[in-house]
Each structure stands twice: as structure tokens, then as C-alpha cells.
């Protein structure tokens, strides 16, 4: 059995009994989650903006206009006249002069009467347009004057007269109204998007940070780099010919080869070379290009390299179908370096490729029930993982399956790392031991075998 190494990191998730302890959401982690899902937040903000603008169009700003009515100096109860001016008889009579027509309750909500002085009343009215506001205010004022001049007035006969007609209206313009409602809607949508994003992320078990991935099974991250996403055999063939990593990623791949046992061209020229399996999960299609890119890079260093697509268990064969086709039809390519061979294997045992000092085997296992024993046995086993594509339980399942087959995961290659991730995925004791200790017998003796 393989002992699983652990490396402690602050705010990390660890698998316990198939579950993962959720990381606390501090400000920094929350901002990382929001940046990672910024498209969702932007969509919510855009929907909020549209809702706010729509509300502003449906409920446009109301303009207000006022008219003044003069009461005779003998008037002693101005408060009564305020009530009369906004009473139902006055408003009902004013409705006949208001265009467009509105219900009585609507008119009552739009009209406000107050006393400016003991002998002056101000009648204000709201409308969707300046003309409507001015017409409503004048109609109510004329209706009030006509009503209190009759003997049927509830407050007695009063010789009121129009002091100033409503000729102007004031209020918020439509553009300002839309700006306010749209901005408020966008802000509300932004906040809602952040809340939804954080809530969903709290329930998301997939691993994105390098430290999270490494700590899931206690295996170091050897390299993290962007990968190609070929969808057909032609694009895979172009990757074999044209792939060239950046300086930073090339250095990481070189260090990964050194860690696995291959240092440079001089080392590759001696001995029988070595082999490595780059194993990915069927649910993580983005990680499939890690093995081919590692092989192409090794060939660019002058290392005679063979890329072998090993037999796949069903239905994982569909995942590598285009890659297998590219390898089967690219034998005669003249542009590809002479240092790189490609092959498709249909048997479980690895076959030495003529002249190859490095054999990179691409294998895919079922994420739900991985069977590492069905893949080719090579000198090293490396997991290919995409950031945000696998869970700790899935990685642990692969590690357990490998240990059951007497193998161990020697490292992890991360595809398309999260740009917000500042961790490294390093664990203590990165160097591989040249000797693997066998389990200690009851007698206390220890047996060592050389790899």
C-alpha cells in the first residue's frame, strides 16, 4: 500500500470520509470566487439594469404644477377650505376637464392642497407630462372656485378667485429617472449575483487551487500550464507539430521531467530510458492534452520520445477517439520532429518503441469507478487534472485504485490553472527516493527494493 503524504495549508479543504470540509469564506477568498464567476455576476447586473430601466419606462417620473387661489380677507377658517378644495365634489367636477381621463382615486392621489397664507391656497397636481400636470391643477382650482361660490358649498359661500394659473411644471426628467432606476437595478443585481455565486461555490466540491489539488492525496504539483482543447484529429495533429510552451511553462515541464527521472538530452542518450503514464479522468476532458504536450515538449529538447495512446476502458474510449485517430493517421507527417513517435496500443502491456528513450502513455479512467489496473504499467504514474474539474473524492479514488494495483501517483500536472490561484501545490520532500521501502515484517527486519 502507498502511504498518502499530507501537507498542511491554511484554509484548505481535506477529504474526510468521502466528504470535504468547507473552507471559510474570508474577503480574499470571496473576491477570488467572484472574479472566477464574474460572468454570472455581470449577467445578474445586466438583468438588474434592464429591470430598472423597464421600471423607469413603465413608471415614468411625475411632474408637478401649482396654481394659487385667493380667499377673501374675511375668511377665518382656512383649514376648512383646504379640506373642501380636495373634497370629492370638487374633484369629481374637475374630472370633466382633465385629459386624458383618470379615475377619481387616481386624481385624489395626485392632488395636494395646502394654505400658503391665511388667504391664499396652493393647489398642486401631478401628471406624466407638463401639460397634464398644469391642466389638472387649473381644473381643480376652477372646480373649487365654482363650488364655493354656490350656496350649496359645505363651508358656506366664499368669493374665492384665481390668483395665479399653473403655467409651468417641475420634476425629474425621464433620462435622470432612467439613470437612477437603472443604476439601482444594476446595483441590486450585482449584489444578488455575488450572493448567488458565493452560495453556489460553497456547495461546489470541485478543486481549483493547486494546494487544494495537492493536499487531496498528498502528491505534489509538478507543473501547471494552459492546454490546447483539440476537438478533432486534425487539431490534434497540429498540436503534435506546432506546440511550443512559453518560457515559464517550458521550465515547469523541464522540472517535471527532471523530477520523474529524465534530466536532459545527455541523460536520455544513455540507458534504456523511462516511461510515464499521464492518467486523467473521463469527466475531465480538458486534461487530456497534458500527456501529448509533455511528449511534444520532451521531443523538442532532443529526447527521442514516443507518445502512446493506451487501451481505454469503455466508455472512456470515446474520450480519446479523436486523439487515437490523429496518432493512427499521423505516421507520415513530414513536419513533425524526428524525435517524436506516435502510436496506438491495443494491449495492456507497454511495448518499447524503437529508439525512444522516453515513452509517454496517455490513459483515461472512469471518474466514478476508476480501474488503474486496466492501464499500462510504466515506470511512473502522473495524474492530469484540470482546475475546477475534479473533486477530492475522485482523486482519492484514483489513488486508492493505483495503490491496489501496487502503484503510486508520483505527481500531478494541472491544466488551465485558475488565474486567481496564488498557491503552488508543493508538499514536503519533493525529491523521489531511489529506494522504496517494503512493509516491515513482524520480526522487525526491513526489505528494500530498487526501482
C-alpha positions as CSV (number, residue, x, y, z in Angstrom):
1,X,0.0,0.0,0.0
2,X,1.1,3.5,-0.6
3,X,1.3,5.9,2.3
4,X,-0.5,9.1,1.4
5,X,1.5,12.2,2.3
6,X,-0.1,15.2,3.8
7,X,0.9,18.9,3.8
8,X,-0.9,21.4,5.9
9,X,-2.0,24.7,4.4
10,X,-4.2,27.3,5.9
11,X,-7.8,27.4,4.7
12,X,-7.5,24.2,2.7
13,X,-10.1,21.5,2.2
14,X,-9.4,18.0,3.2
15,X,-11.3,14.8,2.3
16,X,-12.7,13.1,5.4
17,X,-14.9,10.0,4.9
18,X,-15.7,11.0,1.3
19,X,-16.7,14.5,2.3
20,X,-14.8,17.8,2.2
21,X,-14.6,20.3,5.0
22,X,-15.7,23.6,3.5
23,X,-13.2,26.4,3.6
24,X,-14.1,29.6,5.5
25,X,-15.1,32.4,3.2
26,X,-12.9,35.4,4.1
27,X,-12.8,38.5,2.0
28,X,-9.9,37.4,-0.2
29,X,-11.4,34.0,-1.0
30,X,-14.8,35.6,-1.7
31,X,-13.2,38.1,-4.1
32,X,-11.4,35.2,-5.9
33,X,-14.7,33.3,-6.2
34,X,-16.4,36.4,-7.6
35,X,-13.6,37.0,-10.1
36,X,-13.8,33.4,-11.1
37,X,-17.5,33.6,-11.8
38,X,-17.6,37.2,-13.0
39,X,-19.7,36.3,-16.0
40,X,-22.5,35.2,-13.7
41,X,-22.2,38.4,-11.7
42,X,-22.2,40.5,-14.9
43,X,-25.3,38.7,-16.1
44,X,-27.2,39.4,-12.9
45,X,-26.1,43.1,-13.0
46,X,-27.2,43.4,-16.6
47,X,-30.6,41.9,-15.8
48,X,-30.9,44.3,-12.9
49,X,-30.1,47.2,-15.2
50,X,-32.7,46.1,-17.7
51,X,-35.3,45.6,-14.9
52,X,-34.5,49.1,-13.5
53,X,-34.8,50.8,-16.9
54,X,-38.0,48.9,-17.6
55,X,-39.5,50.0,-14.3
56,X,-38.5,53.6,-15.2
57,X,-40.2,53.4,-18.5
58,X,-43.4,51.8,-17.1
59,X,-43.5,54.2,-14.1
60,X,-42.1,57.5,-15.6
61,X,-41.3,60.4,-13.3
62,X,-44.3,62.6,-12.3
63,X,-44.1,66.4,-13.0
64,X,-45.8,68.8,-10.5
65,X,-47.5,72.1,-11.3
66,X,-49.2,74.5,-8.9
67,X,-51.9,77.2,-9.0
68,X,-52.8,79.8,-6.4
69,X,-56.4,80.7,-5.2
70,X,-57.1,83.8,-3.3
71,X,-59.7,83.8,-0.5
72,X,-61.5,86.9,0.8
73,X,-59.9,88.6,3.9
74,X,-63.0,87.7,5.9
75,X,-62.1,84.0,5.7
76,X,-61.3,82.8,9.2
77,X,-61.1,79.0,8.7
78,X,-58.5,78.4,6.0
79,X,-58.1,74.7,7.1
80,X,-61.7,74.1,6.2
81,X,-61.2,75.5,2.7
82,X,-58.2,73.2,2.3
83,X,-60.4,70.2,3.0
84,X,-63.1,71.5,0.7
85,X,-60.7,72.0,-2.2
86,X,-59.6,68.4,-2.0
87,X,-63.1,67.0,-1.4
88,X,-64.9,64.5,-3.6
89,X,-67.5,67.0,-5.1
90,X,-64.7,69.4,-6.2
91,X,-62.5,66.6,-7.7
92,X,-65.5,64.8,-9.3
93,X,-66.4,68.1,-11.1
94,X,-62.8,68.7,-12.1
95,X,-62.6,65.2,-13.8
96,X,-64.8,66.5,-16.7
97,X,-62.0,68.9,-17.7
98,X,-59.0,66.6,-17.3
99,X,-57.5,65.0,-20.4
100,X,-56.7,62.2,-20.6
101,X,-59.4,61.0,-18.1
102,X,-58.2,59.3,-14.9
103,X,-60.2,57.6,-12.1
104,X,-61.3,59.7,-9.1
105,X,-59.0,57.8,-6.8
106,X,-56.0,58.5,-9.1
107,X,-56.9,62.1,-9.2
108,X,-57.2,62.3,-5.4
109,X,-53.7,60.8,-5.0
110,X,-52.2,63.3,-7.5
111,X,-53.7,66.5,-5.9
112,X,-52.4,68.2,-2.8
113,X,-53.9,71.4,-1.3
114,X,-52.3,73.5,1.4
115,X,-52.5,77.0,2.7
116,X,-49.7,79.4,1.8
117,X,-51.1,82.2,3.9
118,X,-54.4,82.7,5.7
119,X,-56.0,84.0,2.4
120,X,-54.1,82.0,-0.2
121,X,-54.4,78.3,-1.1
122,X,-51.9,76.4,-3.2
123,X,-53.3,73.6,-5.3
124,X,-50.6,71.2,-6.7
125,X,-51.2,68.4,-9.1
126,X,-49.0,65.7,-10.6
127,X,-49.0,64.5,-14.2
128,X,-47.0,62.3,-16.6
129,X,-46.4,65.4,-18.7
130,X,-46.1,69.1,-18.0
131,X,-49.4,69.8,-19.9
132,X,-51.2,67.2,-17.9
133,X,-49.9,68.5,-14.5
134,X,-50.8,72.1,-15.4
135,X,-54.3,71.2,-16.8
136,X,-55.1,69.1,-13.7
137,X,-54.0,71.9,-11.3
138,X,-56.1,74.5,-13.2
139,X,-59.1,72.2,-13.4
140,X,-59.2,71.5,-9.7
141,X,-58.7,75.2,-8.9
142,X,-61.6,76.2,-11.3
143,X,-63.8,73.5,-9.8
144,X,-63.1,74.7,-6.3
145,X,-63.8,78.3,-7.1
146,X,-67.1,77.4,-8.8
147,X,-68.1,75.1,-5.9
148,X,-67.5,77.6,-3.0
149,X,-69.3,80.4,-4.8
150,X,-72.6,78.5,-4.8
151,X,-74.9,78.3,-1.8
152,X,-74.6,74.5,-1.7
153,X,-70.9,74.7,-0.5
154,X,-70.3,72.7,2.6
155,X,-68.2,75.5,4.0
156,X,-70.6,78.3,3.0
157,X,-70.5,80.7,0.2
158,X,-67.0,82.1,-0.4
159,X,-65.9,84.6,-3.0
160,X,-62.6,82.9,-4.0
161,X,-60.8,83.8,-7.1
162,X,-57.9,82.5,-9.2
163,X,-54.7,84.3,-8.2
164,X,-52.2,82.6,-10.5
165,X,-52.8,79.9,-13.1
166,X,-50.5,76.9,-13.4
167,X,-48.2,77.6,-16.4
168,X,-45.1,75.6,-15.6
169,X,-44.2,72.1,-14.2
170,X,-41.2,70.8,-12.4
171,X,-39.8,67.4,-11.6
172,X,-37.2,64.8,-12.5
173,X,-36.6,64.3,-16.2
174,X,-37.1,60.9,-17.8
175,X,-33.4,60.5,-18.6
176,X,-32.5,61.1,-15.0
177,X,-35.2,58.8,-13.8
178,X,-34.0,56.0,-16.0
179,X,-30.4,56.6,-14.9
180,X,-31.5,56.3,-11.2
181,X,-33.7,53.3,-11.6
182,X,-31.3,51.6,-14.0
183,X,-28.3,52.2,-11.6
184,X,-30.3,51.0,-8.6
185,X,-31.4,47.9,-10.5
186,X,-27.8,47.2,-11.7
187,X,-26.5,47.5,-8.1
188,X,-29.2,45.3,-6.8
189,X,-28.5,42.7,-9.5
190,X,-24.8,42.9,-8.7
191,X,-25.3,42.2,-5.0
192,X,-27.7,39.4,-5.9
193,X,-25.2,37.9,-8.3
194,X,-22.4,38.0,-5.7
195,X,-24.7,36.3,-3.1
196,X,-25.8,33.6,-5.6
197,X,-22.2,33.0,-6.7
198,X,-20.9,32.6,-3.1
199,X,-23.8,30.3,-2.2
200,X,-23.2,28.0,-5.2
201,X,-19.4,28.0,-4.6
202,X,-19.9,26.9,-1.0
203,X,-21.6,23.8,-2.3
204,X,-19.1,23.2,-5.1
205,X,-16.8,20.3,-4.2
206,X,-14.5,20.7,-7.3
207,X,-10.9,21.6,-6.6
208,X,-9.4,24.8,-8.2
209,X,-6.4,25.8,-6.2
210,X,-3.1,24.0,-6.6
211,X,-2.8,23.4,-2.8
212,X,-6.3,22.0,-2.7
213,X,-5.5,19.5,-5.5
214,X,-2.1,18.5,-4.0
215,X,-3.5,18.2,-0.5
216,X,-6.4,16.0,-1.6
217,X,-4.0,13.0,-2.0
218,X,-0.7,14.4,-0.7
219,X,1.0,14.5,-4.1
220,X,3.0,17.5,-5.4
221,X,2.0,19.6,-8.4
222,X,4.8,19.1,-10.9
223,X,3.7,21.7,-13.4
224,X,0.6,23.8,-14.2
225,X,0.1,25.2,-17.7
226,X,-2.6,26.1,-20.2
227,X,-3.5,23.3,-22.6
228,X,-5.0,23.1,-26.0
229,X,-8.5,21.8,-26.5
230,X,-8.5,19.9,-29.8
231,X,-11.9,18.6,-30.9
232,X,-10.9,16.6,-33.9
233,X,-8.0,14.6,-35.3
234,X,-6.7,17.4,-37.5
235,X,-6.3,19.7,-34.5
236,X,-4.5,17.0,-32.5
237,X,-2.1,16.5,-35.4
238,X,-1.4,20.2,-35.5
239,X,-0.6,20.1,-31.8
240,X,2.0,17.4,-32.4
241,X,3.7,19.6,-34.9
242,X,3.3,23.2,-33.5
243,X,3.0,23.0,-29.7
244,X,5.5,25.4,-28.1
245,X,5.1,26.4,-24.5
246,X,6.1,29.7,-23.1
247,X,9.4,30.1,-21.3
248,X,7.7,29.8,-17.8
249,X,5.7,26.7,-18.7
250,X,8.7,25.2,-20.5
251,X,10.7,25.5,-17.4
252,X,8.0,23.8,-15.4
253,X,7.8,20.9,-17.8
254,X,11.6,20.6,-17.7
255,X,11.4,20.4,-13.9
256,X,8.7,17.8,-14.1
257,X,10.8,15.6,-16.4
258,X,13.7,16.1,-14.0
259,X,11.6,15.1,-11.1
260,X,10.3,12.0,-12.9
261,X,13.9,10.9,-13.7
262,X,14.7,12.4,-17.1
263,X,17.0,15.4,-17.0
264,X,18.3,16.4,-20.4
265,X,19.4,15.0,-23.8
266,X,22.7,13.7,-22.4
267,X,20.9,11.6,-19.8
268,X,18.5,10.3,-22.5
269,X,21.3,9.2,-24.7
270,X,22.4,6.6,-22.1
271,X,20.5,3.7,-20.7
272,X,17.1,2.3,-21.6
273,X,15.2,5.5,-20.8
274,X,12.0,5.5,-18.8
275,X,8.2,5.6,-19.2
276,X,5.5,7.6,-17.6
277,X,1.7,7.3,-17.7
278,X,-0.3,10.6,-17.8
279,X,-3.6,9.5,-16.3
280,X,-6.8,11.7,-16.5
281,X,-10.4,11.2,-15.6
282,X,-13.2,10.7,-18.1
283,X,-15.1,13.7,-16.7
284,X,-12.1,16.0,-17.2
285,X,-11.7,16.2,-21.0
286,X,-9.5,19.4,-20.7
287,X,-6.7,17.4,-19.1
288,X,-6.4,15.0,-22.0
289,X,-3.9,17.3,-23.8
290,X,-1.4,17.2,-20.9
291,X,0.2,13.9,-22.0
292,X,0.7,14.9,-25.6
293,X,2.0,18.3,-24.7
294,X,4.6,16.7,-22.3
295,X,5.7,14.3,-25.1
296,X,6.0,17.1,-27.7
297,X,8.0,19.2,-25.3
298,X,10.3,16.4,-24.4
299,X,10.9,15.8,-28.1
300,X,11.7,19.5,-28.6
301,X,14.5,19.1,-26.1
302,X,16.1,16.4,-28.3
303,X,14.9,13.5,-26.3
304,X,13.7,10.6,-28.5
305,X,10.1,10.4,-27.3
306,X,7.2,8.1,-28.1
307,X,3.6,9.1,-27.4
308,X,1.4,6.0,-26.9
309,X,-2.3,6.1,-26.6
310,X,-3.0,3.1,-24.4
311,X,-6.2,0.9,-24.4
312,X,-9.1,2.6,-22.7
313,X,-11.9,1.0,-20.8
314,X,-15.5,1.7,-22.1
315,X,-17.0,4.3,-22.3
316,X,-13.7,6.2,-21.8
317,X,-12.6,5.1,-25.3
318,X,-14.9,7.9,-26.7
319,X,-12.8,10.5,-24.8
320,X,-9.7,9.6,-26.7
321,X,-11.3,8.7,-30.1
322,X,-10.1,11.8,-31.9
323,X,-6.6,11.6,-30.4
324,X,-6.3,7.9,-31.3
325,X,-7.3,8.8,-34.9
326,X,-4.7,11.5,-35.1
327,X,-2.0,9.2,-33.8
328,X,-3.0,6.4,-36.3
329,X,-3.0,8.8,-39.3
330,X,0.0,11.0,-38.5
331,X,2.7,8.4,-39.1
332,X,3.8,10.0,-42.4
333,X,3.8,13.6,-41.2
334,X,6.9,15.4,-42.5
335,X,6.7,18.5,-40.3
336,X,6.8,16.7,-37.0
337,X,10.2,16.4,-35.4
338,X,12.1,13.1,-35.9
339,X,12.4,12.9,-32.1
340,X,8.7,12.2,-31.7
341,X,6.9,9.0,-32.5
342,X,3.2,8.5,-32.1
343,X,1.5,5.1,-31.6
344,X,-1.8,3.5,-30.6
345,X,-1.7,0.4,-28.4
346,X,-4.5,-2.1,-28.1
347,X,-2.9,-4.3,-25.4
348,X,-2.3,-3.8,-21.7
349,X,1.5,-4.2,-21.6
350,X,3.8,-1.5,-22.7
351,X,5.7,-2.1,-25.9
352,X,9.2,-0.5,-26.2
353,X,9.2,1.9,-29.2
354,X,12.4,1.6,-31.3
355,X,14.9,4.3,-30.4
356,X,12.6,6.0,-27.9
357,X,14.2,7.0,-24.6
358,X,11.0,8.4,-23.2
359,X,7.6,6.8,-23.5
360,X,4.6,8.9,-22.6
361,X,1.4,6.8,-22.2
362,X,-2.0,8.6,-22.3
363,X,-4.7,6.8,-20.2
364,X,-8.2,7.7,-19.1
365,X,-10.2,6.0,-16.3
366,X,-13.8,6.3,-15.2
367,X,-14.2,9.2,-12.7
368,X,-16.8,7.3,-10.7
369,X,-15.2,3.8,-10.7
370,X,-11.5,4.1,-11.7
371,X,-9.6,1.0,-12.7
372,X,-6.0,1.9,-12.8
373,X,-5.1,-1.8,-13.2
374,X,-6.6,-1.8,-16.7
375,X,-4.0,0.8,-17.8
376,X,-0.4,0.1,-19.0
377,X,2.2,-0.3,-16.3
378,X,5.0,2.3,-16.7
379,X,7.9,3.5,-14.5
380,X,5.9,6.5,-13.2
381,X,2.3,7.4,-12.9
382,X,1.2,11.1,-13.1
383,X,-2.3,12.5,-12.8
384,X,-3.5,15.1,-15.2
385,X,-6.1,17.3,-13.6
386,X,-7.9,20.5,-14.8
387,X,-8.5,23.2,-12.3
388,X,-12.2,23.2,-11.2
389,X,-12.9,19.8,-12.9
390,X,-12.5,17.1,-10.2
391,X,-13.2,16.6,-6.5
392,X,-11.1,15.3,-3.7
393,X,-13.1,12.1,-3.6
394,X,-12.4,11.4,-7.3
395,X,-8.7,12.0,-6.8
396,X,-8.7,9.8,-3.7
397,X,-10.5,7.1,-5.7
398,X,-7.8,7.1,-8.4
399,X,-5.0,7.0,-5.7
400,X,-6.7,4.0,-4.0
401,X,-7.1,2.2,-7.3
402,X,-3.5,2.7,-8.1
403,X,-2.4,1.5,-4.6
404,X,-4.5,-1.6,-5.0
405,X,-2.6,-2.3,-8.2
406,X,0.8,-1.8,-6.4
407,X,1.4,1.6,-8.0
408,X,1.6,5.1,-6.7
409,X,0.8,8.5,-8.0
410,X,4.2,10.3,-8.4
411,X,2.9,13.8,-9.2
412,X,0.1,15.9,-10.7
413,X,0.0,18.1,-13.8
414,X,-2.6,20.8,-13.7
415,X,-4.3,22.0,-16.9
416,X,-5.6,25.6,-17.2
417,X,-4.8,26.7,-13.7
418,X,-7.0,29.3,-12.1
419,X,-5.6,32.8,-12.7
420,X,-6.6,33.9,-9.2
421,X,-4.8,30.9,-7.6
422,X,-1.6,32.1,-5.8
423,X,-0.7,28.7,-4.3
424,X,2.0,26.3,-5.6
425,X,0.8,22.8,-4.8
426,X,4.1,21.9,-3.2
427,X,4.3,19.3,-0.5
428,X,7.3,18.4,1.7
429,X,10.0,16.1,0.4
430,X,9.5,16.7,-3.4
431,X,12.5,14.5,-4.2
432,X,11.8,10.9,-5.1
433,X,13.6,8.3,-3.2
434,X,15.7,5.9,-5.2
435,X,14.6,3.1,-3.0
436,X,11.1,2.2,-1.9
437,X,10.8,0.5,1.5
438,X,8.6,-2.6,1.7
439,X,6.3,-3.1,4.7
440,X,8.2,-4.1,7.8
441,X,7.8,-7.7,8.9
442,X,6.8,-8.8,12.4
443,X,10.4,-9.7,13.0
444,X,11.4,-6.1,12.6
445,X,13.5,-6.5,9.5
446,X,13.1,-4.2,6.5
447,X,13.5,-5.2,2.9
448,X,14.3,-2.6,0.2
449,X,13.9,-3.0,-3.5
450,X,15.5,-0.7,-6.1
451,X,13.1,0.9,-8.6
